[in-house]
Amino acid sequence: MSEQLKIKQIEGLAADLATRALDAQVVKIANNLSDVNASSARTNLSLYSKSEVDALVVGAKNAFNVADTTARNALTGLKVTDRVFVNDDGDAKWALYIVTAVTTGTGSTSTFKKIADEDLFSNALTAAAVKAAYESNADTYAYNGTAKGKVDKITVSANINLDTLKTTADSALANAATAQTTANSANTAATAAQNTANSAVSSAAAAGTKADQGIAAAAAAQSTADSKEDAFTSTSESFNGLTGAANTAISITLGQVPKAGFNIDIFFNGLRVKTQTRTNGSKVITFTVPYTTEASDDIIVAYSY
């Protein structure tokens, strides 16, 4: 290697050493570590600062650990904000107290305030505690068996427009009201007919004292009265315990044979049923509704016989 090349290498090494010897790059003994960032150094070395150590020492000085409340009351030299950890608070469980007032400096004349105990942590997250805490908020309600039972009765399998459903229900309610008015009118007419029949029966009874001709006339009047009464005899029957799917015909057996030519009104939970099928001379009638029929549903049939 030529002397010139060696000189160049030595010059480069000297320049590099000079750069590394700058104040920003080295720790000088004369500075006694003042040129080191103390906070960063403590963090890197996992060391506490003096203030942090002092706080830990003060905390240790102001804390007491005793066996029970009797030992707590025997403490001396207490100061306000001192902490006292009691291993048995009288219920075989620990408790933590803070001194809030001191008279003579002894525990027996000091005022203690419990700031934590074992039950606080044991009971804080029980199912009952969580439930009570949640339901104490505004607009929160318990979802119990009763509410679930009501929801389970909803058997909707497709999307439903509630506004449309309400309009349909309102229309059905109006139809039911109309049907009720018609039924009331029919009932009024039937009552008038019954009064007429009763009058005819009275006339027939009075004519019974007359001669055979009068008796025959009374019998004819009685027959006429019976005919009128027969034409306007109406009844209603209630049915429970019926079940069936929506839009499926459900069969009912009436107590009487409906009078031919008279309307039969079927009400499903107060709503008048539109679709029904029957045969003259038969007690059996079927109806179809767009709802699932359950045993608890009320079905009322009003007819004349």
Secondary structure as UniProt FT lines:
FT   HELIX           3..20
FT   TURN            23..25
FT   HELIX           29..31
FT   TURN            32..35
FT   HELIX           38..45
FT   HELIX           50..61
FT   STRAND          63..68
FT   HELIX           69..73
FT   TURN            80..81
FT   STRAND          83..88
FT   STRAND          95..101
FT   HELIX           107..109
FT   STRAND          111..117
FT   HELIX           118..123
FT   TURN            124..125
FT   HELIX           127..135
FT   TURN            138..139
FT   HELIX           145..152
FT   HELIX           162..207
FT   TURN            208..209
FT   HELIX           212..232
FT   STRAND          234..239
FT   TURN            246..247
FT   STRAND          250..253
FT   TURN            260..261
FT   STRAND          265..268
FT   TURN            269..270
FT   STRAND          271..272
FT   STRAND          275..278
FT   TURN            280..281
FT   STRAND          284..288
FT   TURN            295..296
FT   STRAND          299..304
//
